[in-house]
Amino acid sequence: MAMRYALGNNPHSHEEESYFVSMTDMMVGLLFIFIIMLMYFALQYQSTTKQMISAQETRKAIVSEIQDTLRKEGLVVDVDPKSEVLRLSENALHFDLGSSVVDAKADHVITSLSSVLSNILPCYSNEQTLHANVEKCAQRNQEQHWIEAIFIEGHTDNRPYMVAGQNRNLNLSTDRAANTYAAMVAKRPDLEDLKNPEGQALLSVSGYGDKRPLSPDSNATDEGRRANRRIDIRLIMATPQQDEAIREIKTEIK
């Protein structure tokens, strides 16, 4: 009896019990936070994945419209099935060996391409431009996906372009891209004014030299090398934004 009395009034017993309850509450709280965070990341992943897939479908639609419109004007432009890059082959835009000059014969190509891009791109550059072109964009970009950047990419074949004892293929390819861009802007100056959602220039240029041939063995023949002296047009879609539900969960976690 005395022993039970002593244990029942032992202050250490109450402290241990309180400590155990506090630890339990803390673990339950941490578990709750973990579940909320798991839900947040699951929703974020699901939403972002869905938006990215949708954005890629929009890019595919843009590229397809550009290709189809150019085809109606008698200009055949290839599209890489994997990257969906628009490819101006040597039949459309030809560069002589070691030259970055846009051939005068390509005037029709540059005119048509510039006109088509000027008509389509404003609908996908940013929200303000979309709203400013209501009639033109009525049937376009209903999902409101935006283009982050468009690269006019220059390429060469694998034969060295020697200047002062150095291989300048990379410079040559960049010059080809820059001259193509300049020719397009000369036809349609409004292309230079297009901005992405961040207010940055939509069109830019890049050069890859001989590092991206059409195929591993394409430089083995004269025909293949001619095809590798080309211009590609690559569309990069803007990163999807978090939707409202995910932003609310993120706010609650904070």
PyMOL commands that set and color helices and strands:
alter all, ss='L'
color gray80, all
select helices_A, chain A and resi 2-8+11-72+104-120+122-125+127-132+169-187+189-193+218-220+222-228+244-253
alter helices_A, ss='H'
color red, helices_A
select strands_A, chain A and resi 78-79+86-88+147-154+162-163+166-167+203-207+231-237
alter strands_A, ss='S'
color yellow, strands_A
deselect
rebuild
show_as cartoon
